[in-house]
Amino acid sequence: QQPVQSPQAVILREGEDAVINCSSSKALYSVHWYRQKHGEAPVFLMILLKGGEQKGHDKISASFNEKKQQSSLYLTASQLSYSGTYFCGTDRGADGLTFGKGTHLIIQP
Amino acid sequence: ETGVTQSPTHLIKTRGQQVTLRCSSQSGHNTVSWYQQALGQGPQFIFQYYREEENGRGNFPPRFSGLQFPNYSSELNVNALELDDSALYLCASTGQGFNNEQFFGPGTRLTVL
């Protein structure tokens, strides 16, 4: 079953923060986050594994609450380069990644 | 390190025809997954190949088939093309199992008329 992402779209000014949420009705092994710019392939951001861990690099971090089957992606002090569509992909072990419909992020100067 | 490559970049076919898409995995990666991405949607898992064997399949009919070769490159074949098959087809390679990051290729844009 497809994970649900929220919000569907968000418009920010450069320097503002954003949170993108991803929730699943099924138990998860891991959550993968990707960013895709128009006409390009998805680019890997990070994986979160079972254990409720939080990961991050630069000003992008994420958390994974396996009990609630939820993950959140945090974008701090957003930059113009952060614009794109963000997808969470959930992994239940045997069926490949199941991606949400995406969250469109627009960063304005 | 060589990235994931796909060919062709674009393809136009008519209903009922057959198509073969190709993917070269990243150097050292032995697992390849194929995804279909319709306009405005997230990628949908078609199937995965590990060491030349199909190792997982999504909800796609049997007319979607694949191969993986000893050098870990892969093909996606679609028979009896339908208009709804028009999409971006992405392949992704992974190093060791699915908990590792997947590296996506640039995709093949298929248009079925």
Interface residues (C-beta under 8 A of the other chain):
Chain A: Q2 Y29 S30 H32 Y34 E40 A41 P42 V43 F44 I47 L49 F87 G89 D91 G93 A94 D95 G96 L97 T98 F99 G100 K101 G102
Chain B: S33 Y35 G40 Q41 G42 P43 Q44 F45 F47 Q48 G56 R57 G58 L90 F98 N99 N100 E101 Q102 F103 F104 G105 P106 G107
